[in-house]
Amino acid sequence: MSYNCELLERPAQPVLSIRTHAAVQNLTQVLGQSYGAIAQYLGQIGQQPAGAPFVAYYNMDMQNLDLEIGFPVAGQVSGQGEIQVSEIPGGKLLTCLYIGPYDKSTAAYEAMQQWLDAHACEATGVAYEFYLNDPMVTAPEALQTQIIFPLKAQVPSAVQN
């Protein structure tokens, strides 16, 4: 399968999120609990998510993943307890749409790294995954994940998609 990597520029996006650690085998449970807590809190404050749920991966240590789990929000909101106000940084980013089971996304990550290498760009080291459809009602082979790598400031001006 080929992957279409695109260079974009976006403004910072405010989010409500929970920062936590988890082993990969516990990820489904941790994500479900975190999304549920944030969704419940959003309902309590009369807000709706302003986009798809996401996970920011600050490392790839499968036994101790450093995660930020959350939803984009519109406007100013406040956090409560472990639910904090944060933001997805603005600036240049590389994005790729992956379609398929979550545990088979490695090839998309590899395609993105090849794009970075070919264009002399460097990612910040944080990977964001936005889950565009619901795994409870979508077949694994049809799941859509938008993968985003924020880029360091020195993106060559000649870089084109």
C-alpha positions in Angstrom: 0.0 0.0 0.0 1.3 3.5 -0.8 0.8 6.4 1.6 0.3 10.0 0.7 2.3 12.2 3.0 1.4 15.9 3.0 3.2 18.9 4.4 0.7 21.3 6.1 0.7 24.3 8.3 -1.9 24.7 11.0 -2.5 26.9 14.0 -2.3 25.6 17.5 -5.3 23.6 18.6 -6.6 23.8 22.2 -7.5 20.4 23.7 -8.7 18.8 26.9 -6.5 15.8 27.7 -5.2 13.4 30.2 -1.4 12.8 30.4 -0.6 9.2 31.5 1.7 6.2 31.0 0.6 2.7 29.9 1.9 -0.5 28.5 0.8 -1.3 25.0 -1.2 -4.3 26.1 -3.3 -2.0 28.4 -3.8 0.8 25.8 -7.4 -0.1 24.8 -8.5 0.1 28.4 -6.6 3.3 29.3 -7.9 5.0 26.1 -11.5 4.0 26.9 -11.3 5.2 30.4 -9.7 8.5 29.4 -12.0 9.3 26.5 -15.0 8.4 28.7 -13.8 10.7 31.5 -13.2 13.6 29.2 -16.4 13.1 27.3 -18.3 13.1 30.6 -16.6 16.3 31.7 -17.3 18.0 28.4 -21.0 17.1 28.8 -20.9 18.6 32.4 -19.6 21.9 31.1 -21.9 21.9 28.1 -19.3 21.5 25.5 -18.8 19.1 22.5 -15.5 17.9 21.1 -14.3 20.2 18.3 -12.7 17.2 16.4 -11.7 13.6 16.5 -10.2 12.0 19.6 -6.5 11.8 19.6 -3.5 10.3 21.3 -0.1 12.0 21.4 2.8 9.5 21.7 5.8 11.2 23.4 7.8 8.0 23.2 7.5 4.5 21.7 8.5 2.4 24.7 5.8 -0.2 24.4 6.0 -1.1 28.1 5.8 2.5 29.3 4.2 4.6 26.6 4.1 8.3 27.6 0.7 9.4 26.3 -1.6 12.4 26.1 -5.2 11.3 25.4 -7.9 13.8 24.5 -10.2 15.8 22.3 -9.8 19.1 20.5 -12.0 21.8 22.0 -13.3 25.2 20.6 -12.7 28.3 22.7 -11.6 28.6 26.2 -12.4 25.8 28.7 -10.9 24.8 32.0 -9.7 21.5 33.2 -10.7 19.5 36.3 -8.5 17.0 38.2 -6.5 14.8 35.8 -8.3 16.4 32.8 -6.1 19.4 31.8 -6.2 22.1 29.2 -3.4 21.7 26.7 -2.7 22.3 23.0 -1.5 20.6 20.0 1.3 23.0 18.8 0.8 25.0 15.6 3.3 25.2 12.8 4.4 22.9 10.0 3.5 19.3 10.2 3.6 16.1 8.2 0.4 14.2 7.9 -0.6 10.8 6.5 -4.0 9.0 6.4 -3.7 5.4 7.4 -6.6 3.0 6.8 -6.6 -0.4 8.5 -6.2 -2.0 11.9 -4.5 0.1 14.5 -1.8 -2.5 15.2 -0.7 -2.5 11.5 0.1 1.2 11.1 3.9 0.7 11.2 4.1 1.0 7.4 2.5 4.4 7.4 5.0 5.6 10.1 7.8 4.2 7.9 6.5 6.1 4.9 6.4 9.3 6.9 10.0 8.8 8.1 11.1 8.2 4.5 9.4 11.4 3.4 11.2 13.3 6.2 14.5 11.8 5.2 13.9 12.6 1.5 13.0 16.2 2.2 15.7 16.9 4.9 13.0 17.6 7.5 13.0 16.6 11.2 10.0 15.8 13.3 9.8 17.0 16.9 9.6 13.4 18.2 5.9 13.5 19.2 3.4 11.5 17.0 -0.3 12.3 17.0 -3.0 9.9 16.0 -6.5 11.2 15.3 -9.1 8.4 15.2 -11.5 9.4 12.5 -14.1 6.7 12.9 -15.4 4.5 15.8 -13.8 1.1 16.3 -17.0 -0.1 18.0 -18.9 0.1 14.7 -16.2 0.1 12.0 -14.4 -3.0 10.7 -10.7 -3.0 11.6 -9.7 -2.9 7.9 -11.8 0.3 7.4 -10.5 2.2 10.5 -9.1 5.6 9.5 -6.2 7.2 11.5 -4.8 10.6 10.7 -1.1 10.4 11.8 0.6 13.8 12.4 4.3 14.6 13.0 4.9 18.2 14.1 8.1 19.4 12.4 11.0 21.3 13.9 11.3 24.9 12.7 14.0 24.4 10.2 11.8 23.1 7.4 13.5 23.9 4.1 11.5 26.5 2.2 11.9 24.6 -1.0 10.1 21.5 0.4 6.9 20.8 -1.6 4.5 17.9 -1.2 
